[in-house]
Amino acid sequence: MANSGELRRCGAAPGSLEELWTSLLQILEIPILIYHTVVSILIRISRCIP
C-alpha cells in the first residue's frame, strides 16, 4: 500500500515545476507567518497611539 507521499507525487516527475513550487512554499511558510504576526502587532499598537 502506498503512503500519502507516494500518492501525492504520482504523476509529478522529480524536479518538476509542481515539486519546486511546493518546496518553495514550504520554505516561505515560516517567514510569511512571522511577517503576518509582526504586521498584526504593529496595527494593534498603532490603533492605541492617538
DSSP file (Angstrom, degrees, kcal/mol; ACC not computed):
  #  RESIDUE AA STRUCTURE BP1 BP2  ACC     N-H-->O    O-->H-N    N-H-->O    O-->H-N    TCO  KAPPA ALPHA  PHI   PSI    X-CA   Y-CA   Z-CA
    1    1 A M              0   0    0      0, 0.0     2,-0.2     0, 0.0     0, 0.0   0.000 360.0 360.0 360.0 133.8    0.0    0.0    0.0
    2    2 A A        -     0   0    0      1,-0.1     2,-0.1     2,-0.1     0, 0.0  -0.532 360.0-129.6 -81.3 142.6    1.4    3.4   -1.0
    3    3 A N     >  -     0   0    0     -2,-0.2     4,-1.9     1,-0.1     3,-0.4  -0.339  33.0 -96.4 -83.3 174.6    1.7    6.1    1.6
    4    4 A S  H  > S+     0   0    0      1,-0.2     4,-2.4     2,-0.2     5,-0.2   0.827 122.2  58.2 -64.1 -32.4    0.4    9.6    1.2
    5    5 A G  H  > S+     0   0    0      1,-0.2     4,-1.6     2,-0.2    -1,-0.2   0.898 107.9  46.3 -64.0 -39.8    3.7   11.0   -0.1
    6    6 A E  H  > S+     0   0    0     -3,-0.4     4,-0.7     2,-0.2    -2,-0.2   0.884 112.9  49.7 -69.3 -38.2    3.8    8.5   -2.9
    7    7 A L  H >< S+     0   0    0     -4,-1.9     3,-0.5     1,-0.2    -2,-0.2   0.891 110.4  50.4 -66.8 -38.4    0.2    9.2   -3.8
    8    8 A R  H 3< S+     0   0    0     -4,-2.4    -1,-0.2     1,-0.2    -2,-0.2   0.858 112.0  47.4 -68.2 -34.6    0.9   12.9   -3.8
    9    9 A R  H >< S+     0   0    0     -4,-1.6     3,-2.5    -5,-0.2    -1,-0.2   0.552  80.7 122.5 -85.0  -7.0    3.9   12.5   -6.1
   10   10 A C  T << S+     0   0    0     -4,-0.7     3,-0.1    -3,-0.5    -3,-0.0  -0.363  84.1  10.9 -60.0 123.3    2.2   10.2   -8.5
   11   11 A G  T 3  S+     0   0    0      1,-0.2     2,-0.6    -2,-0.1    -1,-0.3   0.318 103.8 106.2  91.4  -9.1    2.4   11.9  -12.0
   12   12 A A    <   -     0   0    0     -3,-2.5    -1,-0.2     4,-0.1     3,-0.1  -0.915  65.0-140.5-107.5 115.7    4.9   14.5  -10.9
   13   13 A A    >   -     0   0    0     -2,-0.6     3,-1.9     1,-0.1     6,-0.3  -0.390  34.7 -89.9 -70.2 148.2    8.4   13.9  -12.2
   14   14 A P  T 3  S+     0   0    0      0, 0.0    -1,-0.1     0, 0.0    -5,-0.0  -0.355 116.7  20.7 -57.6 134.7   11.3   14.6   -9.8
   15   15 A G  T 3  S+     0   0    0      1,-0.2    -2,-0.1    -3,-0.1    -3,-0.0   0.595  92.4 150.6  81.5  10.5   12.4   18.2  -10.3
   16   16 A S    <>  -     0   0    0     -3,-1.9     4,-2.3     1,-0.1    -1,-0.2  -0.245  61.5-108.8 -72.7 165.6    9.1   19.2  -11.9
   17   17 A L  H  > S+     0   0    0      1,-0.2     4,-2.6     2,-0.2     5,-0.2   0.874 118.9  54.9 -62.5 -38.1    7.7   22.7  -11.6
   18   18 A E  H  > S+     0   0    0      1,-0.2     4,-2.3     2,-0.2    -1,-0.2   0.912 109.4  46.4 -63.0 -42.4    5.0   21.5   -9.2
   19   19 A E  H  > S+     0   0    0     -6,-0.3     4,-2.2     2,-0.2    -2,-0.2   0.891 112.6  50.4 -67.9 -39.0    7.5   19.9   -6.8
   20   20 A L  H  X S+     0   0    0     -4,-2.3     4,-2.2     2,-0.2    -2,-0.2   0.919 111.4  48.3 -62.9 -44.4    9.7   23.1   -7.0
   21   21 A W  H  X S+     0   0    0     -4,-2.6     4,-2.4     2,-0.2    -2,-0.2   0.897 110.6  51.4 -63.5 -41.6    6.7   25.3   -6.2
   22   22 A T  H  X S+     0   0    0     -4,-2.3     4,-2.0     1,-0.2    -1,-0.2   0.923 111.8  45.9 -62.5 -44.8    5.7   23.0   -3.3
   23   23 A S  H  X S+     0   0    0     -4,-2.2     4,-2.0     1,-0.2    -1,-0.2   0.876 111.3  52.9 -67.3 -36.2    9.2   23.1   -1.7
   24   24 A L  H  X S+     0   0    0     -4,-2.2     4,-2.1     1,-0.2    -1,-0.2   0.915 109.0  48.9 -64.4 -42.5    9.3   26.9   -2.2
   25   25 A L  H  X S+     0   0    0     -4,-2.4     4,-1.1     1,-0.2    -2,-0.2   0.881 109.9  52.1 -64.3 -37.9    6.0   27.4   -0.4
   26   26 A Q  H  X S+     0   0    0     -4,-2.0     4,-0.5     1,-0.2     3,-0.2   0.885 110.5  48.2 -65.6 -37.8    7.2   25.2    2.4
   27   27 A I  H  < S+     0   0    0     -4,-2.0     3,-0.3     1,-0.2    -2,-0.2   0.892 115.7  43.8 -67.7 -39.4   10.4   27.3    2.8
   28   28 A L  H  X S+     0   0    0     -4,-2.1     4,-2.1     1,-0.2    -1,-0.2   0.580  91.0  87.6 -83.1  -9.8    8.5   30.6    2.7
   29   29 A E  H  X S+     0   0    0     -4,-1.1     4,-2.0    -3,-0.2    -1,-0.2   0.911  89.0  45.1 -59.9 -46.6    5.7   29.5    5.1
   30   30 A I  H  X S+     0   0    0     -4,-0.5     4,-2.5    -3,-0.3     5,-0.2   0.939 113.0  48.4 -67.9 -48.3    7.5   30.4    8.4
   31   31 A P  H  > S+     0   0    0      0, 0.0     4,-2.5     0, 0.0    -1,-0.2   0.882 111.7  51.9 -59.1 -34.8    8.7   33.9    7.3
   32   32 A I  H  X S+     0   0    0     -4,-2.1     4,-2.5     2,-0.2    -2,-0.2   0.917 109.5  48.9 -66.3 -42.1    5.2   34.6    6.0
   33   33 A L  H  X S+     0   0    0     -4,-2.0     4,-2.1    -5,-0.2    -1,-0.2   0.905 112.3  48.6 -63.0 -40.8    3.7   33.7    9.3
   34   34 A I  H  X S+     0   0    0     -4,-2.5     4,-2.6     2,-0.2    -2,-0.2   0.920 110.7  51.5 -63.9 -43.2    6.3   35.8   11.2
   35   35 A Y  H  X S+     0   0    0     -4,-2.5     4,-2.6     1,-0.2     5,-0.2   0.930 110.4  47.7 -59.2 -47.7    5.5   38.7    8.8
   36   36 A H  H  X S+     0   0    0     -4,-2.5     4,-2.3     1,-0.2    -1,-0.2   0.884 111.9  50.6 -63.3 -38.0    1.8   38.5    9.4
   37   37 A T  H  X S+     0   0    0     -4,-2.1     4,-2.1     2,-0.2    -2,-0.2   0.936 112.1  46.3 -64.2 -46.4    2.3   38.3   13.2
   38   38 A V  H  X S+     0   0    0     -4,-2.6     4,-2.5     1,-0.2    -2,-0.2   0.916 113.2  49.6 -63.2 -43.8    4.6   41.4   13.2
   39   39 A V  H  X S+     0   0    0     -4,-2.6     4,-2.3     1,-0.2    -1,-0.2   0.910 110.5  49.8 -63.1 -42.2    2.2   43.4   11.0
   40   40 A S  H  X S+     0   0    0     -4,-2.3     4,-2.0    -5,-0.2    -1,-0.2   0.886 111.4  49.1 -65.9 -36.4   -0.8   42.5   13.2
   41   41 A I  H  X S+     0   0    0     -4,-2.1     4,-2.4     2,-0.2    -2,-0.2   0.925 111.3  49.5 -66.2 -43.6    1.1   43.6   16.3
   42   42 A L  H  X S+     0   0    0     -4,-2.5     4,-2.5     1,-0.2    -2,-0.2   0.878 109.7  51.7 -63.7 -37.1    2.1   46.9   14.7
   43   43 A I  H  X S+     0   0    0     -4,-2.3     4,-1.6     2,-0.2    -1,-0.2   0.919 110.4  48.4 -65.0 -42.7   -1.5   47.5   13.6
   44   44 A R  H  X S+     0   0    0     -4,-2.0     4,-1.1     1,-0.2    -2,-0.2   0.910 112.9  48.0 -63.7 -41.0   -2.7   47.0   17.1
   45   45 A I  H >X S+     0   0    0     -4,-2.4     4,-1.3     1,-0.2     3,-0.5   0.916 109.4  52.8 -65.9 -42.0   -0.1   49.3   18.5
   46   46 A S  H 3< S+     0   0    0     -4,-2.5    -1,-0.2     1,-0.2    -2,-0.2   0.805 105.3  55.2 -66.2 -27.6   -0.8   52.0   16.0
   47   47 A R  H 3< S+     0   0    0     -4,-1.6    -1,-0.2     1,-0.2    -2,-0.2   0.808 106.0  52.2 -72.1 -28.4   -4.5   51.9   17.0
   48   48 A C  H << S+     0   0    0     -4,-1.1    -2,-0.2    -3,-0.5    -1,-0.2   0.765  93.7  81.7 -78.9 -25.4   -3.6   52.5   20.6
   49   49 A I     <        0   0    0     -4,-1.3    -4,-0.0     1,-0.1     0, 0.0  -0.703 360.0 360.0 -84.3 124.1   -1.5   55.6   19.8
   50   50 A P              0   0    0      0, 0.0    -1,-0.1     0, 0.0    -4,-0.1   0.498 360.0 360.0 -72.3 360.0   -3.7   58.7   19.4
